[in-house]
Structure formats: C-alpha cells, structure tokens
Amino acid sequence: MSGSEYVDAEIASQPDTWRRAAAIAVGPTAEALPKKGERVAVVGCGTSLYMAQSYAVLREQAGLGDTDAFAASEFPFGRAYDRVVALSRSGTTTEVLELLERLKGVIPTVAVIADPATPAPALADETIVLDFADEKSVVQTRFATTALTLFRAHVAAQSGTAFDVEKIVADAARCVTEPLPDGILEKTQFAFLGRGWTVGLANEAGLKMTEASLTWTQSYPAMEYRHGPISIASPGTVTWLLGQAPRGLSEQVEATGGQWLDGTADGRDPLAELIRVQRLAVALGGRKGLQVDTPRNLTRSVVLSEV
C-alpha cells in the first residue's frame, strides 16, 4: 500500500460527494439545519473549525442571521444562540462531545457527522449523517468539503440565490486531474490567502499542507498579508490566493521574487481550488517519504482521556 492510497482516492471522489451533498441540502434531511433568522454558532476542531468559519460568513452575508464560528473548546457560554451546529467527521472528538452534552436541553443542537455509530447522535438534538463522505485517511479532505457544500447549497436555497452545483462539480473534477502549477514542488514555504468566506479555505489549505507534508505554511485574510507577512516572500515562496484578489497585491508579491497564484482568476470555484492544494500537500508528502494517510502524531479523532 502506498503512503497515500486512501487520501488519493478520497480527494478524487469529491465531485461525486459534493453533488450528493447539494441534493441533501434541498431535501427533508436539511430541515435540521438553522432556520432563516436564527442566531447561530457553528463549532468544530481543526479542519472542521475552518469549514465552520466559511459557513458562518456565507450564512451571515446571505442575510440569514447572525452566525459565529468557534473552536468547540472555546464556545462562549455567556452568549445566547438559537441553534448550535457541531461539525465533526468522527463524532467522537472530546471537545465536541463535551459541548453537546453541556448544551443539551439548553440550546438546540445539530451534529453533522460521518459515522452514526458514535456518541454524537445521542448528545445532539438532531443529526445529519454524511456517511458517503467518510474517510479512511487520518487527513481530512472530502468530508470537510462535502459538509461545506451542504452548507453552501442550504444557504443558497434559504436565501433564494443561485447555486450552480454542476458548474462547481465540473470545477472540482478539473482540479482533481489538471497538472499542478509548474515548479511548485520545488518551493519550500507557502502562504494561503482568502477573503470573506474563503478565509476559512485559506486556513484549511495551510493546515492540510502542514499535516500531510510537514511544510512551512501561513494563512491570512488577503489584505492582512501586506501588513507584515509579505516580508517572508522570496524566490522560494508561494503566495496562493483562494478568493478575490486585492488590487495591486499580486504585483507586490511578484516584486519579491516569490510565486503568485490566483486560484480563481479563471472563474473556478474557490472550494474546487482547494482540491489542488490537497493534491499538492499529498505530492509533497510523498516526495518526503511520508505516510500521508497516517501523519505522525495525528489520529483520526482527538479523544482526551480523563485524568
């Protein structure tokens, strides 16, 4: 077995799992998700936190209600919410389960998980199971993006805005197969930038590169990159934008000798562009001889033992 057999297959399957998630978003299962006008908190850990960040921005900007995103361990119990959405692939993460238990009977909760045979369904008021997007690799790829596709499609349905799932799926299929940017495997440092809902994608891109390839990465809101972090840019670095480009930033990065990549300049969907980052992370990990499916020091779920 190769060191990335599972994650390779899971990355490649995303066009199909996204289409399935978009269909769920307009069906009866999605009734568990927040209603228009509700004040909502979305929680997760690691990759799930970054998908929560993206969802929160999308929902609030669509006019559906105040929406915050938090690490499950940092939930502000002093705030009033109408509903809490907990995103957890495993359904066993300690911080998520402790939060659901503490909120039971206090605030309505919905858990979005991959495995129903876990403690989460018993603790949450409602559960959405995306078992078709579950993964064998420790490194998360398709579950996270499939959950975000569910959220995106649901936001569009509630707000009456367009969500062209076939275009997004086609973009994803292209990003699964097209060559990686020339020379990128020789780079040593990466900065990922986003704007609005794609700041969460930038954060996830950085995490994926770190855990799958042990590569030095940063992530920022795009406009913040100019306020200090650009000092690291050099001929060995890549600045990769997932979202709308700020005026003049590309020229400033290129003046440093660093490589500038605008992942959505050709109109492709930002979430689809994240697939290319996933592939790059796996490729770099493979070049280093890493077991990408089972990165060092990581497990599928963070379960803390009681003292």
Phi, psi and chi 1 to 4 in degrees:
 res  aa     phi    psi   chi1   chi2   chi3   chi4
   1 MET       -  134.8 -176.3 -167.4  -51.9      -
   2 SER   -72.8  164.7   71.1      -      -      -
   3 GLY   -72.2   -6.8      -      -      -      -
   4 SER  -135.9   27.2   61.1      -      -      -
   5 GLU   -58.8  -46.0  178.4 -179.4    5.6      -
   6 TYR   -69.6  -49.7  -66.2  139.5      -      -
   7 VAL   -66.5  -33.4   72.8      -      -      -
   8 ASP   -58.6  -46.9  -75.3  -24.2      -      -
   9 ALA   -67.3  -38.0      -      -      -      -
  10 GLU   -69.0  -39.4  -72.0  154.7    5.2      -
  11 ILE   -60.7  -45.0  -71.2  171.5      -      -
  12 ALA   -67.3  -22.8      -      -      -      -
  13 SER   -83.9   -4.7   71.1      -      -      -
  14 GLN   -61.5  -37.3  -72.5  172.7  104.8      -
  15 PRO   -54.6  -40.4  -28.8   37.4      -      -
  16 ASP   -70.7  -44.6  177.0   61.5      -      -
  17 THR   -68.6  -30.9   61.6      -      -      -
  18 TRP   -66.5  -41.5  -67.5    8.0      -      -
  19 ARG   -62.4  -40.8 -177.7 -179.2  -77.7  111.1
  20 ARG   -66.2  -39.9  -66.6  179.1   67.1  175.2
  21 ALA   -65.2  -40.2      -      -      -      -
  22 ALA   -62.5  -35.0      -      -      -      -
  23 ALA   -68.7  -39.0      -      -      -      -
  24 ILE   -63.0  -35.1  -69.1  171.5      -      -
  25 ALA   -62.1  -22.0      -      -      -      -
  26 VAL  -110.7   14.7  -65.8      -      -      -
  27 GLY  -110.1 -176.2      -      -      -      -
  28 PRO   -65.2  -28.7   19.7  -30.6      -      -
  29 THR   -58.7  -35.3  -59.9      -      -      -
  30 ALA   -71.0   -6.5      -      -      -      -
  31 GLU   -61.1  -19.5  -71.1  -62.7  -47.3      -
  32 ALA   -74.4  -18.9      -      -      -      -
  33 LEU   -76.6  164.8  -69.5  173.8      -      -
  34 PRO   -56.3  144.7  -28.6   36.9      -      -
  35 LYS   -88.0  156.8  -50.2  -61.6 -172.4  -70.3
  36 LYS   -59.6  132.0 -175.0  174.7 -177.7  178.7
  37 GLY    94.9  -14.3      -      -      -      -
  38 GLU   -73.3  147.2  -72.6 -175.7  -22.9      -
  39 ARG   -90.8  124.5 -170.8  176.7 -169.8 -143.2
  40 VAL  -128.6  144.4  172.5      -      -      -
  41 ALA  -117.5  137.6      -      -      -      -
  42 VAL  -117.1  129.2 -166.8      -      -      -
  43 VAL  -126.6  155.1  -59.0      -      -      -
  44 GLY  -172.0 -177.9      -      -      -      -
  45 CYS  -134.2  140.3  -56.8      -      -      -
  46 GLY    61.2 -128.6      -      -      -      -
  47 THR   -54.1  -40.7  -69.9      -      -      -
  48 SER   -63.5  -34.9  -66.9      -      -      -
  49 LEU   -61.6  -41.5  168.2   60.8      -      -
  50 TYR   -70.8  -33.5  -60.2  141.4      -      -
  51 MET   -67.7  -35.9  -61.6  -60.1  102.1      -
  52 ALA   -62.3  -40.1      -      -      -      -
  53 GLN   -60.2  -45.4  -70.0  172.9  -14.1      -
  54 SER   -64.0  -45.1  -69.7      -      -      -
  55 TYR   -61.1  -43.0  173.7   36.1      -      -
  56 ALA   -60.0  -43.6      -      -      -      -
  57 VAL   -65.7  -45.6  173.8      -      -      -
  58 LEU   -59.6  -45.8  -75.2  166.1      -      -
  59 ARG   -66.1  -45.0 -176.2  175.8 -175.4  -86.8
  60 GLU   -68.4  -41.9 -173.0  160.2  -46.9      -
  61 GLN   -66.4  -23.7  -71.5 -174.5  -18.0      -
  62 ALA   -80.5   -1.1      -      -      -      -
  63 GLY    79.1   22.8      -      -      -      -
  64 LEU   -91.9   -8.0  -62.0  177.6      -      -
  65 GLY   136.5  157.0      -      -      -      -
  66 ASP   -56.8  132.7  -67.0  -13.4      -      -
  67 THR  -142.0  124.9  -46.4      -      -      -
  68 ASP  -116.7  155.7  -61.0  -42.2      -      -
  69 ALA  -125.4  137.1      -      -      -      -
  70 PHE  -141.1  150.3  -57.6  102.3      -      -
  71 ALA   -60.9  138.9      -      -      -      -
  72 ALA   -56.2  -32.8      -      -      -      -
  73 SER   -73.8  -12.9   59.7      -      -      -
  74 GLU  -114.4   21.4  -58.5  -58.8  -41.6      -
  75 PHE   -62.3  131.9 -178.0   79.9      -      -
  76 PRO   -86.0   97.6   31.3  -32.9      -      -
  77 PHE   -67.5  -13.7  -71.0   96.5      -      -
  78 GLY   -81.6   -6.2      -      -      -      -
  79 ARG   -95.6  151.2  -65.6 -170.8 -171.7  179.4
  80 ALA   -97.3  127.1      -      -      -      -
  81 TYR  -129.7  151.5  -70.2  100.7      -      -
  82 ASP   -84.7  -25.6  -61.9  -52.4      -      -
  83 ARG  -159.3  147.1 -167.8  175.9  -54.2  -93.6
  84 VAL  -120.7  128.1  171.6      -      -      -
  85 VAL  -102.7  123.3  178.7      -      -      -
  86 ALA  -110.9  119.9      -      -      -      -
  87 LEU  -103.9  122.5 -178.3   60.7      -      -
  88 SER  -155.2  114.5  172.0      -      -      -
  89 ARG   -58.1  -49.6  175.9 -179.7   66.2  172.6
  90 SER   -77.1  -31.4   68.9      -      -      -
  91 GLY    72.6   13.7      -      -      -      -
  92 THR  -129.0    0.8   60.4      -      -      -
  93 THR   -61.6  129.4  -57.4      -      -      -
  94 THR   -54.7  -51.1  -65.3      -      -      -
  95 GLU   -63.4  -36.8  -54.9   99.2  -68.4      -
  96 VAL   -68.5  -45.0  172.2      -      -      -
  97 LEU   -64.9  -40.7  -63.3 -176.3      -      -
  98 GLU   -63.4  -38.4  -71.6  179.6  -12.4      -
  99 LEU   -67.1  -45.9  177.4   61.3      -      -
 100 LEU   -60.7  -39.4  -71.1  173.8      -      -
 101 GLU   -66.2  -40.0 -175.9  171.5   23.9      -
 102 ARG   -70.7  -30.2 -173.5  166.9  173.5 -179.6
 103 LEU   -87.0  -10.4  -65.8  179.3      -      -
 104 LYS   -59.8  125.5 -162.5  167.2 -175.4   65.6
 105 GLY    80.5   -0.1      -      -      -      -
 106 VAL  -111.6  -51.9  178.1      -      -      -
 107 ILE  -132.1  133.5  -59.7  174.2      -      -
 108 PRO   -59.7  136.6  -23.9   34.9      -      -
 109 THR  -127.6  150.8   58.1      -      -      -
 110 VAL  -133.0  129.7   53.7      -      -      -
 111 ALA  -102.1  130.3      -      -      -      -
 112 VAL  -108.5  111.7 -179.6      -      -      -
 113 ILE  -135.9  172.2   59.8  175.8      -      -
 114 ALA  -104.2  -26.4      -      -      -      -
 115 ASP  -121.8  111.3 -175.4   -3.8      -      -
 116 PRO   -73.8  -18.1   26.8  -34.1      -      -
 117 ALA   -86.9   54.1      -      -      -      -
 118 THR  -139.0  171.9   58.7      -      -      -
 119 PRO   -69.4  -21.7  -22.0   33.7      -      -
 120 ALA   -55.9  -46.2      -      -      -      -
 121 PRO   -59.2  -31.3  -26.5   36.3      -      -
 122 ALA   -74.7  -22.8      -      -      -      -
 123 LEU   -94.2  -29.3  -65.0  173.0      -      -
 124 ALA   -86.3  152.8      -      -      -      -
 125 ASP   -70.7  -36.3  -65.9  -60.0      -      -
 126 GLU  -140.4  156.4  -61.3 -173.9   85.6      -
 127 THR  -137.8  137.5  -54.6      -      -      -
 128 ILE  -115.5  122.8  -64.4  176.9      -      -
 129 VAL  -106.5  120.4  178.6      -      -      -
 130 LEU  -107.1   60.7  -55.8  177.6      -      -
 131 ASP   -66.0  -25.4   51.2   -3.0      -      -
 132 PHE   -69.9  -12.6   58.2   89.2      -      -
 133 ALA  -108.1    9.6      -      -      -      -
 134 ASP   -64.3  164.7 -158.8   -2.7      -      -
 135 GLU  -137.3  148.9  -63.9  159.0  -37.1      -
 136 LYS   -90.2  -28.0  -66.3 -176.7  177.6  179.3
 137 SER   -71.5  143.7  175.4      -      -      -
 138 VAL   -63.5  -38.5  169.3      -      -      -
 139 VAL   -69.3  122.3  172.6      -      -      -
 140 GLN   -79.8  132.3  -92.3 -156.4   71.3      -
 141 THR  -135.8  -74.8   54.3      -      -      -
 142 ARG   -71.5  -31.8   74.1  178.1  178.7 -168.5
 143 PHE   -62.5  -46.2  174.8   75.8      -      -
 144 ALA   -62.2  -48.1      -      -      -      -
 145 THR   -70.0  -31.0   61.0      -      -      -
 146 THR   -69.0  -41.7  -60.2      -      -      -
 147 ALA   -61.8  -43.0      -      -      -      -
 148 LEU   -65.8  -34.9 -176.0   53.0      -      -
 149 THR   -63.8  -40.4  -59.8      -      -      -
 150 LEU   -57.4  -47.9  169.3   73.7      -      -
 151 PHE   -64.0  -43.8  -63.8  145.9      -      -
 152 ARG   -61.9  -45.0  -67.7  176.8   71.0 -171.4
 153 ALA   -66.3  -35.8      -      -      -      -
 154 HIS   -69.7  -41.8 -171.8 -110.4      -      -
 155 VAL   -58.7  -45.2  164.4      -      -      -
 156 ALA   -62.3  -43.0      -      -      -      -
 157 ALA   -64.1  -40.7      -      -      -      -
 158 GLN   -71.5  -33.4  -75.3 -170.1  -45.2      -
 159 SER   -95.5   -5.1   60.7      -      -      -
 160 GLY    72.3   25.1      -      -      -      -
 161 THR  -100.7  163.8   55.3      -      -      -
 162 ALA   -75.4  141.4      -      -      -      -
 163 PHE  -140.0   97.9 -174.7   73.6      -      -
 164 ASP   -85.5   85.4 -171.2  -13.4      -      -
 165 VAL   -62.5  -35.9   63.4      -      -      -
 166 GLU   -67.8  -35.5  -68.7  -53.3  -40.1      -
 167 LYS   -67.2  -43.8 -170.5  -92.7 -177.3 -171.7
 168 ILE   -64.4  -42.0  -67.5  169.3      -      -
 169 VAL   -64.4  -39.7  165.8      -      -      -
 170 ALA   -64.4  -40.4      -      -      -      -
 171 ASP   -61.2  -42.1  -73.7  -10.6      -      -
 172 ALA   -62.9  -43.3      -      -      -      -
 173 ALA   -61.9  -37.3      -      -      -      -
 174 ARG   -67.0  -40.5  178.5  157.2   58.8  103.8
 175 CYS   -71.8  -19.8  -71.2      -      -      -
 176 VAL   -70.5  -31.5  164.3      -      -      -
 177 THR  -114.5  -22.9   58.5      -      -      -
 178 GLU   -70.4  151.8   70.9  176.9   17.7      -
 179 PRO   -60.9  149.0  -22.1   32.6      -      -
 180 LEU   -70.8  156.6  -66.3  172.7      -      -
 181 PRO   -54.7  142.8  -26.1   35.0      -      -
 182 ASP   -55.7  133.4  -69.6  -17.9      -      -
 183 GLY    75.6    0.6      -      -      -      -
 184 ILE   -71.4  -26.7 -159.2  165.6      -      -
 185 LEU   -70.9  -12.7  -68.4  174.8      -      -
 186 GLU   -91.6   -7.3  -49.3  -54.5  -38.9      -
 187 LYS   -78.2  156.7  -56.2  -61.2 -176.5 -179.4
 188 THR  -118.2  -18.1   57.3      -      -      -
 189 GLN  -137.1  142.9  -64.0  179.9  -25.5      -
 190 PHE  -135.1  137.2  -64.7   80.8      -      -
 191 ALA  -122.2  128.2      -      -      -      -
 192 PHE  -110.7  133.3  -63.8   97.0      -      -
 193 LEU  -123.1  147.3  -49.3 -179.7      -      -
 194 GLY  -144.1  170.4      -      -      -      -
 195 ARG  -138.6  139.8  -59.6 -168.0   77.7  177.8
 196 GLY    60.4 -129.7      -      -      -      -
 197 TRP   -67.4  -17.6   72.9  -83.2      -      -
 198 THR   -85.7   -2.4   67.0      -      -      -
 199 VAL   -60.6  -39.8  171.9      -      -      -
 200 GLY   -60.9  -38.1      -      -      -      -
 201 LEU   -65.5  -40.4  -59.5 -171.9      -      -
 202 ALA   -62.0  -43.1      -      -      -      -
 203 ASN   -60.7  -42.0  -68.7  -22.3      -      -
 204 GLU   -66.9  -38.5  167.6   57.9   10.9      -
 205 ALA   -59.1  -44.8      -      -      -      -
 206 GLY   -62.6  -43.2      -      -      -      -
 207 LEU   -62.5  -42.4  175.5   61.2      -      -
 208 LYS   -62.4  -41.8 -149.9   52.0   49.3 -164.1
 209 MET   -64.4  -38.9  -67.7  -74.4  -73.0      -
 210 THR   -65.8  -52.0  -61.0      -      -      -
 211 GLU   -76.7  -31.0   60.5 -173.1    8.6      -
 212 ALA   -87.7  -26.4      -      -      -      -
 213 SER  -132.9    2.7   66.0      -      -      -
 214 LEU    55.0   38.2  -53.7 -177.3      -      -
 215 THR   -96.3  144.7  -60.4      -      -      -
 216 TRP   -69.6  122.5 -174.2   98.1      -      -
 217 THR  -140.4  158.7   61.7      -      -      -
 218 GLN  -136.5  162.5  -63.9  175.0  -51.4      -
 219 SER  -146.3  143.3   59.8      -      -      -
 220 TYR  -151.6  155.7  -58.6   97.3      -      -
 221 PRO   -59.3  138.0  -22.8   34.3      -      -
 222 ALA   -55.1  -42.3      -      -      -      -
 223 MET   -68.4  -23.8  -70.4  -62.3  -69.1      -
 224 GLU   -74.9  -18.7  -72.9  -59.9  -58.0      -
 225 TYR   -61.6  -33.0 -172.2   61.6      -      -
 226 ARG   -75.0  -16.5 -172.7   61.3 -174.3   83.8
 227 HIS   -92.8   52.6  -66.8  -86.6      -      -
 228 GLY   123.1  -55.7      -      -      -      -
 229 PRO   -60.9  -26.1  -27.3   36.5      -      -
 230 ILE   -61.6  -14.6 -164.5  173.0      -      -
 231 SER   -62.3  -21.3   63.1      -      -      -
 232 ILE   -83.5  -15.4 -158.2   69.6      -      -
 233 ALA   -62.9  137.3      -      -      -      -
 234 SER  -163.0  178.6   70.1      -      -      -
 235 PRO   -59.0  -17.9  -30.4   38.4      -      -
 236 GLY   -95.3    7.2      -      -      -      -
 237 THR  -114.1  160.0   66.5      -      -      -
 238 VAL  -125.9  131.5  175.5      -      -      -
 239 THR  -111.2  114.6  -56.5      -      -      -
 240 TRP  -117.6  117.2 -165.0  -32.8      -      -
 241 LEU   -95.2  131.3  179.7   70.7      -      -
 242 LEU  -118.0   86.1  -58.4  167.7      -      -
 243 GLY   141.3 -166.1      -      -      -      -
 244 GLN   -72.7  133.3 -177.7 -178.0   -1.5      -
 245 ALA   -81.2  128.4      -      -      -      -
 246 PRO   -66.7  145.3  -18.4   31.2      -      -
 247 ARG   -58.9  126.1 -175.4  176.9   64.5 -105.6
 248 GLY    84.5   -9.3      -      -      -      -
 249 LEU   -67.5  -40.1 -176.1   56.3      -      -
 250 SER   -59.8  -41.8   61.6      -      -      -
 251 GLU   -65.1  -37.3  -68.6   82.3    1.3      -
 252 GLN   -67.5  -39.1  -68.0  179.0  -12.5      -
 253 VAL   -67.2  -45.8  170.7      -      -      -
 254 GLU   -62.9  -29.7  -71.0  165.5   -9.5      -
 255 ALA   -66.0  -19.9      -      -      -      -
 256 THR   -82.0  -11.1   70.4      -      -      -
 257 GLY    91.5   -5.4      -      -      -      -
 258 GLY   -77.5  162.0      -      -      -      -
 259 GLN   -88.3  131.5 -176.5  174.9   -1.2      -
 260 TRP  -107.7  128.7  168.3  -96.2      -      -
 261 LEU  -124.8  119.9  -70.6  175.8      -      -
 262 ASP  -101.2   98.5 -174.3  -17.6      -      -
 263 GLY   -67.9  -15.1      -      -      -      -
 264 THR  -121.9   17.7   57.9      -      -      -
 265 ALA   -62.1  -28.7      -      -      -      -
 266 ASP   -91.3   10.6   63.2   -4.9      -      -
 267 GLY    90.7    2.2      -      -      -      -
 268 ARG   -70.1  156.1   78.7  179.7   64.6 -170.7
 269 ASP   -70.4  137.0 -174.7   76.8      -      -
 270 PRO   -60.2  -35.7  -25.3   34.8      -      -
 271 LEU   -66.7  -35.9 -172.6   58.6      -      -
 272 ALA   -64.0  -39.5      -      -      -      -
 273 GLU   -62.6  -29.0  179.9   66.3   -3.4      -
 274 LEU   -59.2  -28.5 -178.0   61.6      -      -
 275 ILE   -60.6  -38.8  -68.1  174.8      -      -
 276 ARG   -64.6  -35.4  -71.1 -148.2  -61.0  167.1
 277 VAL   -65.9  -43.1 -179.9      -      -      -
 278 GLN   -56.6  -45.3  -64.6  170.3  -15.0      -
 279 ARG   -64.9  -39.6  -69.7  175.4   51.5 -143.1
 280 LEU   -63.3  -44.1  173.0   62.4      -      -
 281 ALA   -58.4  -43.2      -      -      -      -
 282 VAL   -66.7  -42.3  171.8      -      -      -
 283 ALA   -62.8  -43.9      -      -      -      -
 284 LEU   -66.8  -39.6  -74.3  171.4      -      -
 285 GLY   -61.6  -40.7      -      -      -      -
 286 GLY   -63.5  -40.1      -      -      -      -
 287 ARG   -63.4  -28.3  -69.6 -172.7   96.6 -169.0
 288 LYS   -88.2    0.3  -64.9  177.5  179.7 -179.9
 289 GLY    75.5   23.0      -      -      -      -
 290 LEU   -83.6  153.9  -57.5  176.5      -      -
 291 GLN   -87.8   88.7  -67.2  -64.9  -48.8      -
 292 VAL   -64.9  -33.2  178.1      -      -      -
 293 ASP   -65.1  -26.7  -80.0  -30.1      -      -
 294 THR  -134.5   73.6   53.6      -      -      -
 295 PRO   -60.5  153.0  -20.6   33.1      -      -
 296 ARG   -62.8  143.3   70.5 -176.2 -169.4 -173.7
 297 ASN    68.9    3.9  -54.5  -33.4      -      -
 298 LEU  -114.0  151.7  -62.9 -178.3      -      -
 299 THR  -131.2  165.3   54.8      -      -      -
 300 ARG   -59.3  -36.4  171.4  178.9  163.2   86.8
 301 SER  -139.1  142.9  173.2      -      -      -
 302 VAL   -89.0  107.1  174.8      -      -      -
 303 VAL  -118.3  113.2  178.7      -      -      -
 304 LEU   -91.4  130.8  -55.9  178.0      -      -
 305 SER   -76.5  151.9   59.9      -      -      -
 306 GLU   -75.5  141.2  -65.5 -175.7    3.4      -
 307 VAL   -78.4      -  177.4      -      -      -
